[in-house]
């Protein structure tokens, strides 16, 4: 059976935790930051977990992680 290729875009965006959950970073932190409150920007710094339905697709894109 041939080797599977890792989706490189997904590999840069997601990390797998020790328990096997997929960790991601929040969006909306790249530009147009002046109109966003400090509290909103601070909360966007924290990471989040993928929804279980999306995690199935992400795990398929990351076969060796």
C-alpha positions, 0 to 999 in steps of 0.5 A, a space after each residue: 500500500 502506498 504512503 499517504 500524503 499529508 495536506 500541508 495546509 492543514 499541517 500548518 494550521 492544526 496540532 494534535 493534542 495528547 488526547 487526540 483532539 485537534 487544536 486550532 487558532 482563532 480567526 479574525 486576528 490578522 487585520 482591521 484590529 483598530 475597531 476591535 476591542 482589547 478584550 475581543 483581541 485578547 480572547 482571540 489569542 487563545 486556541 480552540 478545538 475543532 468541532 468533532 464533525 470537522 475533526 474527522 476531516 482534519 484527521 484524514 488530512 493529517 494521517 501521520 500526526 
